[in-house]
Amino acid sequence: MRSRISFTLSALMWAIALIVAYAVVARAQNSTGKNQPSARKTETVQQSAIDLSFVGTIGQIPKFTGVNTLVDSVISEDKFGNVGIGTPLPQSKLTVKGMIETTMGGIKFPDGTVQTTAAVSGGGGGGGVTVPLLLNGDVAVPVLQVSNLSGIGAEFAGGLGGKTALVAQGGLNLGNQGGTGVIASGGGGAGSGAVGGIGVLAQGGTSQFQTGGVGIFAFRGTRTDVNPAFDGLAGYFSGNVQITGTISKAGGSFKIDHPLDPENKYLYHSFIESPDMMNIYNGNITTDANGQAVVELPSYFEALNRDFRYQLSVIGTFAQAIIAEEISNNRFTIKTSEPRVKVSWQVTGIRQDVFANSHRIPVEELKNENERGHYLHPELFNKPEEQSIEWARYSEVMQRMRGQRQK
């Protein structure tokens, strides 16, 4: 009986030892992370409360429309990292479907929202970043480039089909001057050899079979009552202007502060017009005791001019005056019938320099097919504005301008 009790106690002690050993091993396994399946199972059961099952469009970024509902968003991303908004086929780093306009403080998207951007100044050197912006709308397919390395602040390229690259319009201001559509300022040049940057650089487009595009087309602002006396200027330059080519105009004059009343009046003088590319030279000279006088012309006179014309007027006495010797070696001789006669002279010449010979201005020219039936100033012929040359060349732009006036 005593031996049976001893065996029973021994078995009980062994059982207790095994239970303790198993508990120690289990705790060690938990502490080393080897016994995590049950925890993951519990976590999975908890997460299964949100249904993330979703069958969407490849490349289209999903979005939540409820606690556990996913749908396609308007944003997509392809395998190249190109992002599209409103289009599943982005063609650049950022492709936006619809027209985008610049506005004060950012970029205005088709839905009317405004996206602001951080200021990045163009300039030579130092960590540039290029952000292509492609618009697949009805108006433009511009490329926005922000780059310090290239010195370009923003670059816009018009889309296929002659689409406009950039549309900017100043804001309405009741009772005061309206906002400016575009403000551009060239960058400063640092260093003794650096010049300032160009404020606005414009180049007309090329054409394979027709006339190339205009670099800058500026249209005057008008008043709502269509009174031309209050029209704005198509261009205003404060400072000198240089033109390396020819210039055509309907008329011209100088405009200065009136010498007799500079505070209150302007003084105008019209240009002298001629069918020829003419230069005019004049002066006064008095003949000697023999009634002769030699007029010295500039040293470049004969190199610059040809086909000379003369005018002589006697001043202060009755006498005759003639050209005794025509121009030779940049001089000519006047002879009067009386000695010591004051003569006012004028000589004209037609330009013969290489530029004038290569760019002779035509006196008469036929209008091309698109311009026939249209006028530079249709209002002077009692014709509607649609028959202006501007409408013949830039009908889309003119329609936009008229729409703005009507607004």
C-alpha positions as CSV (number, residue, x, y, z in Angstrom):
1,M,0.0,0.0,0.0
2,R,2.8,2.4,0.9
3,S,4.6,1.5,-2.4
4,R,1.5,2.3,-4.4
5,I,1.2,5.7,-2.8
6,S,4.8,6.4,-3.5
7,F,4.3,5.6,-7.2
8,T,1.3,7.8,-7.4
9,L,3.1,10.8,-5.9
10,S,6.1,10.3,-8.2
11,A,3.8,10.2,-11.3
12,L,2.0,13.4,-10.1
13,M,5.4,15.2,-9.7
14,W,6.4,14.2,-13.2
15,A,3.1,15.5,-14.6
16,I,3.5,18.8,-12.8
17,A,7.1,19.1,-14.1
18,L,6.0,18.5,-17.7
19,I,3.2,21.1,-17.4
20,V,5.7,23.7,-16.1
21,A,8.2,22.9,-18.8
22,Y,5.6,23.2,-21.5
23,A,4.5,26.6,-20.2
24,V,8.1,27.8,-20.2
25,V,8.6,26.7,-23.8
26,A,5.4,28.3,-24.9
27,R,6.3,31.6,-23.3
28,A,9.7,31.6,-24.9
29,Q,8.2,30.9,-28.3
30,N,5.7,33.8,-27.9
31,S,8.5,36.1,-26.8
32,T,10.6,35.3,-30.0
33,G,7.7,35.8,-32.3
34,K,7.6,32.2,-33.5
35,N,4.1,31.6,-32.3
36,Q,2.3,34.5,-34.2
37,P,-0.2,32.7,-36.5
38,S,-3.0,32.9,-34.1
39,A,-2.4,36.7,-33.6
40,R,-2.4,37.2,-37.4
41,K,-5.5,35.1,-37.7
42,T,-7.2,37.4,-35.2
43,E,-6.1,40.5,-37.0
44,T,-7.3,39.1,-40.3
45,V,-10.7,38.4,-38.8
46,Q,-10.8,42.0,-37.5
47,Q,-9.8,43.5,-40.9
48,S,-12.3,41.4,-42.8
49,A,-15.0,43.7,-41.4
50,I,-13.9,46.3,-44.2
51,D,-14.6,44.9,-47.7
52,L,-11.7,46.0,-49.9
53,S,-12.7,43.8,-52.9
54,F,-12.7,46.1,-56.0
55,V,-12.5,45.5,-59.7
56,G,-11.5,48.8,-61.3
57,T,-9.7,50.1,-64.4
58,I,-6.0,49.2,-64.8
59,G,-3.9,52.3,-64.1
60,Q,-6.8,54.2,-62.6
61,I,-6.2,55.3,-59.0
62,P,-9.2,54.2,-56.8
63,K,-10.8,56.3,-54.2
64,F,-13.2,55.7,-51.2
65,T,-16.8,56.9,-51.7
66,G,-17.9,55.3,-48.4
67,V,-16.5,53.5,-45.4
68,N,-15.8,50.3,-47.4
69,T,-16.6,51.3,-51.0
70,L,-13.9,51.9,-53.7
71,V,-14.5,53.3,-57.2
72,D,-12.3,54.7,-60.0
73,S,-11.1,58.2,-59.5
74,V,-10.4,60.7,-62.2
75,I,-6.6,60.3,-61.6
76,S,-4.6,57.7,-63.5
77,E,-0.9,56.7,-63.5
78,D,0.7,54.5,-66.2
79,K,3.8,52.2,-65.9
80,F,6.1,55.1,-66.8
81,G,5.0,57.3,-63.9
82,N,2.9,59.6,-66.1
83,V,-0.1,61.0,-64.2
84,G,-3.4,61.9,-65.9
85,I,-6.3,63.9,-64.6
86,G,-9.6,63.2,-66.4
87,T,-7.9,60.9,-69.0
88,P,-6.7,57.3,-68.7
89,L,-3.9,57.9,-71.2
90,P,-1.5,60.5,-69.9
91,Q,1.1,61.6,-72.4
92,S,3.5,63.4,-70.1
93,K,4.4,63.7,-66.4
94,L,1.0,65.5,-66.0
95,T,-1.8,65.3,-68.6
96,V,-5.0,67.2,-67.9
97,K,-8.1,66.9,-70.0
98,G,-9.8,70.2,-70.7
99,M,-8.6,73.8,-71.0
100,I,-6.4,75.2,-68.3
101,E,-6.0,79.0,-67.9
102,T,-3.5,80.9,-65.9
103,T,-5.0,83.2,-63.3
104,M,-3.7,85.3,-60.4
105,G,-2.0,83.0,-58.0
106,G,-2.0,79.8,-59.9
107,I,-3.6,77.7,-62.7
108,K,-7.3,77.5,-63.3
109,F,-8.6,74.0,-64.1
110,P,-11.6,73.2,-66.2
111,D,-13.9,72.8,-63.2
112,G,-13.0,76.3,-62.0
113,T,-10.7,75.3,-59.2
114,V,-7.3,77.1,-58.9
115,Q,-4.1,75.1,-58.3
116,T,-1.4,77.3,-56.8
117,T,2.3,76.5,-57.5
118,A,5.5,77.3,-55.6
119,A,7.5,80.1,-57.0
120,V,10.4,78.9,-59.1
121,S,12.5,81.6,-60.8
122,G,14.3,81.0,-64.0
123,G,17.9,81.8,-64.2
124,G,21.3,80.5,-65.1
125,G,22.7,77.6,-63.1
126,G,21.6,75.6,-60.1
127,G,19.3,72.6,-59.6
128,G,16.5,73.0,-62.2
129,V,13.4,70.9,-62.4
130,T,11.4,70.2,-65.6
131,V,7.6,69.6,-65.3
132,P,5.9,68.9,-68.6
133,L,2.2,70.0,-68.6
134,L,0.1,68.7,-71.5
135,L,-3.4,69.9,-72.0
136,N,-5.6,67.8,-74.2
137,G,-8.5,70.3,-74.5
138,D,-10.1,72.2,-77.3
139,V,-7.8,75.2,-76.9
140,A,-4.3,74.2,-76.0
141,V,-1.6,71.6,-75.7
142,P,1.0,73.6,-73.9
143,V,4.2,72.3,-72.3
144,L,5.0,74.0,-69.0
145,Q,8.8,74.0,-68.3
146,V,10.3,75.2,-65.1
147,S,14.1,75.1,-65.3
148,N,16.9,76.9,-63.6
149,L,19.5,75.2,-65.8
150,S,17.9,76.4,-69.1
151,G,17.0,79.8,-67.7
152,I,13.4,79.3,-68.8
153,G,10.7,80.2,-66.3
154,A,7.7,78.7,-68.3
155,E,7.4,77.5,-71.8
156,F,4.1,76.8,-73.6
157,A,3.8,75.2,-77.0
158,G,0.5,75.3,-79.0
159,G,-1.3,72.1,-79.8
160,L,-2.0,70.4,-83.1
161,G,-4.6,72.1,-85.3
162,G,-3.3,75.6,-84.5
163,K,-4.4,75.6,-80.9
164,T,-3.6,78.5,-78.6
165,A,-0.8,77.7,-76.1
166,L,-1.7,80.2,-73.4
167,V,-4.7,82.4,-72.6
168,A,-4.3,85.1,-70.0
169,Q,-6.9,87.7,-69.1
170,G,-6.7,90.5,-66.5
171,G,-9.4,90.6,-63.9
172,L,-12.3,93.0,-63.9
173,N,-12.0,96.0,-61.5
174,L,-15.2,98.1,-61.1
175,G,-14.4,101.8,-60.9
176,N,-10.7,101.4,-61.6
177,Q,-8.2,100.1,-64.1
178,G,-8.6,96.4,-64.9
179,G,-6.0,93.8,-64.2
180,T,-3.0,93.1,-66.4
181,G,-3.3,90.0,-68.6
182,V,0.4,89.2,-68.6
183,I,3.3,90.7,-66.7
184,A,6.8,89.7,-67.8
185,S,10.1,90.9,-66.6
186,G,13.6,89.8,-67.7
187,G,16.0,88.5,-65.2
188,G,18.8,90.6,-63.9
189,G,22.4,90.0,-65.1
190,A,25.0,89.5,-62.3
191,G,28.6,90.3,-63.0
192,S,30.3,92.9,-65.2
193,G,29.8,91.0,-68.4
194,A,26.2,89.9,-67.9
195,V,23.3,91.8,-69.5
196,G,19.7,91.8,-68.3
197,G,17.2,89.2,-69.6
198,I,14.5,89.8,-72.2
199,G,11.1,90.6,-70.8
200,V,9.1,89.1,-73.7
201,L,10.5,86.9,-76.5
202,A,8.0,86.1,-79.2
203,Q,8.5,84.3,-82.5
204,G,6.0,83.6,-85.2
205,G,5.4,80.0,-86.3
206,T,6.8,78.6,-89.5
207,S,4.7,77.4,-92.4
208,Q,5.5,74.9,-95.1
209,F,3.4,76.4,-97.9
210,Q,2.0,79.7,-96.6
211,T,3.1,82.9,-94.9
212,G,4.8,82.5,-91.5
213,G,3.1,83.6,-88.3
214,V,3.3,87.0,-86.6
215,G,5.7,87.3,-83.7
216,I,3.4,89.6,-81.7
217,F,-0.2,90.5,-82.5
218,A,-1.5,93.3,-80.3
219,F,-5.1,94.7,-80.6
220,R,-6.2,98.0,-79.1
221,G,-8.6,98.1,-76.3
222,T,-12.0,99.7,-77.1
223,R,-14.7,101.4,-75.0
224,T,-18.1,99.7,-74.7
225,D,-19.8,102.5,-76.7
226,V,-17.4,101.8,-79.6
227,N,-16.2,105.4,-79.7
228,P,-12.8,105.3,-81.5
229,A,-11.7,108.6,-79.8
230,F,-11.4,106.6,-76.6
231,D,-9.7,103.5,-78.0
232,G,-6.6,102.3,-76.2
233,L,-3.1,101.8,-77.8
234,A,-2.2,98.6,-79.5
235,G,1.3,99.1,-78.1
236,Y,3.2,101.5,-75.9
237,F,7.0,101.7,-75.6
238,S,8.6,103.8,-72.9
239,G,12.1,104.2,-74.4
240,N,13.9,103.6,-77.6
241,V,12.7,101.1,-80.2
242,Q,15.0,99.4,-82.8
243,I,13.6,97.7,-85.9
244,T,16.1,95.8,-88.1
245,G,13.6,95.2,-90.9
246,T,11.1,97.5,-92.7
247,I,8.1,99.1,-91.1
248,S,4.7,99.7,-92.8
249,K,2.1,102.2,-91.4
250,A,-1.0,104.0,-92.4
251,G,0.5,107.3,-91.2
252,G,3.0,108.7,-88.7
253,S,4.2,111.7,-86.8
254,F,6.3,112.8,-84.0
255,K,4.6,113.7,-80.7
256,I,6.4,116.0,-78.2
257,D,5.5,118.3,-75.4
258,H,4.5,121.6,-77.1
259,P,7.5,124.0,-77.0
260,L,5.2,127.0,-76.1
261,D,3.0,125.1,-73.6
262,P,4.7,121.9,-72.6
263,E,2.5,121.4,-69.5
264,N,-0.8,121.5,-71.3
265,K,-0.3,120.6,-75.0
266,Y,1.3,118.2,-77.4
267,L,2.8,119.1,-80.8
268,Y,2.5,116.8,-83.8
269,H,4.3,116.8,-87.2
270,S,3.5,114.3,-89.9
271,F,6.2,112.1,-91.5
272,I,7.2,113.0,-95.1
273,E,6.0,110.1,-97.4
274,S,7.4,109.2,-100.8
275,P,7.0,106.2,-103.2
276,D,10.8,106.0,-103.1
277,M,13.2,105.1,-100.3
278,M,14.3,108.7,-100.3
279,N,16.9,110.7,-98.3
280,I,16.7,114.5,-98.0
281,Y,19.6,116.9,-97.5
282,N,19.3,120.7,-97.3
283,G,21.0,123.8,-96.1
284,N,21.9,127.5,-96.8
285,I,25.0,128.9,-98.4
286,T,26.2,132.3,-99.7
287,T,28.1,132.6,-103.0
288,D,31.4,134.4,-103.2
289,A,32.4,137.5,-105.2
290,N,32.3,135.5,-108.4
291,G,28.8,134.2,-107.6
292,Q,30.0,130.7,-106.8
293,A,29.6,128.4,-103.8
294,V,30.6,124.7,-103.3
295,V,28.3,122.6,-101.2
296,E,30.0,119.8,-99.3
297,L,27.9,116.7,-98.7
298,P,28.5,113.9,-96.2
299,S,31.4,111.6,-97.1
300,Y,28.9,108.7,-97.4
301,F,26.5,110.5,-99.7
302,E,27.3,108.9,-103.1
303,A,27.8,105.5,-101.6
304,L,24.3,105.7,-100.0
305,N,22.3,107.5,-102.7
306,R,21.6,107.6,-106.5
307,D,19.2,109.5,-108.8
308,F,19.9,113.0,-107.3
309,R,17.3,115.8,-107.5
310,Y,18.1,119.5,-106.7
311,Q,16.1,122.5,-105.5
312,L,17.5,126.1,-105.2
313,S,15.9,129.2,-103.7
314,V,17.4,132.7,-103.7
315,I,17.0,134.7,-100.5
316,G,17.0,138.4,-100.0
317,T,17.7,139.7,-103.6
318,F,16.5,139.2,-107.1
319,A,19.0,136.9,-108.7
320,Q,19.2,133.6,-110.6
321,A,20.8,130.5,-109.3
322,I,21.8,127.3,-111.1
323,I,23.6,124.1,-110.4
324,A,26.9,124.8,-112.1
325,E,28.4,121.4,-111.4
326,E,26.4,118.3,-110.4
327,I,27.4,116.1,-107.5
328,S,30.8,114.5,-107.8
329,N,33.1,113.4,-105.0
330,N,30.2,114.3,-102.6
331,R,30.0,117.9,-103.5
332,F,28.3,120.2,-106.1
333,T,28.6,123.8,-107.2
334,I,26.0,126.6,-107.2
335,K,26.4,129.7,-109.4
336,T,24.3,132.9,-109.0
337,S,23.8,135.8,-111.4
338,E,24.9,138.2,-108.7
339,P,27.8,138.0,-106.1
340,R,27.3,137.2,-102.5
341,V,23.7,135.8,-102.8
342,K,22.3,133.7,-100.1
343,V,20.8,130.4,-101.5
344,S,18.7,127.8,-99.8
345,W,19.4,124.4,-101.4
346,Q,17.8,120.9,-101.2
347,V,19.1,117.6,-102.6
348,T,17.3,114.3,-102.5
349,G,18.7,110.8,-103.3
350,I,17.3,107.3,-103.6
351,R,18.8,104.8,-101.2
352,Q,21.1,102.3,-102.9
353,D,22.7,100.5,-99.9
354,V,22.7,96.7,-99.9
355,F,19.7,96.5,-97.5
356,A,17.5,98.9,-99.6
357,N,18.5,97.1,-102.8
358,S,17.5,93.7,-101.2
359,H,14.3,95.0,-99.6
360,R,12.9,97.5,-102.0
361,I,9.4,98.6,-100.8
362,P,6.7,98.0,-103.4
363,V,4.6,101.0,-104.2
364,E,1.6,98.9,-105.3
365,E,0.7,95.3,-104.2
366,L,-2.2,93.0,-104.8
367,K,-3.9,91.7,-101.7
368,N,-3.6,87.9,-101.3
369,E,-6.6,85.6,-101.7
370,N,-7.5,85.6,-98.0
371,E,-7.3,89.4,-97.7
372,R,-9.3,90.3,-100.8
373,G,-12.6,91.9,-99.9
374,H,-11.1,93.1,-96.5
375,Y,-9.8,96.5,-95.4
376,L,-7.1,97.8,-93.2
377,H,-9.7,100.3,-91.9
378,P,-13.1,99.0,-92.9
379,E,-14.9,101.7,-90.8
380,L,-13.6,104.4,-93.2
381,F,-15.4,102.6,-96.1
382,N,-18.6,102.0,-94.1
383,K,-17.9,98.3,-93.8
384,P,-18.4,96.1,-90.7
385,E,-15.4,95.1,-88.6
386,E,-15.6,91.5,-89.9
387,Q,-14.2,92.9,-93.2
388,S,-11.0,94.0,-91.5
389,I,-7.6,92.5,-92.4
390,E,-7.4,91.3,-88.8
391,W,-10.6,89.2,-89.2
392,A,-9.2,87.8,-92.4
393,R,-6.0,86.7,-90.8
394,Y,-7.0,86.0,-87.2
395,S,-10.7,85.3,-87.1
396,E,-10.5,83.2,-83.9
397,V,-8.6,85.9,-82.0
398,M,-10.9,88.6,-83.2
399,Q,-14.0,86.7,-82.1
400,R,-12.4,86.2,-78.7
401,M,-11.7,90.0,-78.5
402,R,-15.3,90.8,-79.5
403,G,-16.6,88.4,-76.9
404,Q,-14.5,90.1,-74.2
405,R,-15.8,93.5,-75.3
406,Q,-19.4,92.3,-75.1
407,K,-18.8,91.0,-71.6
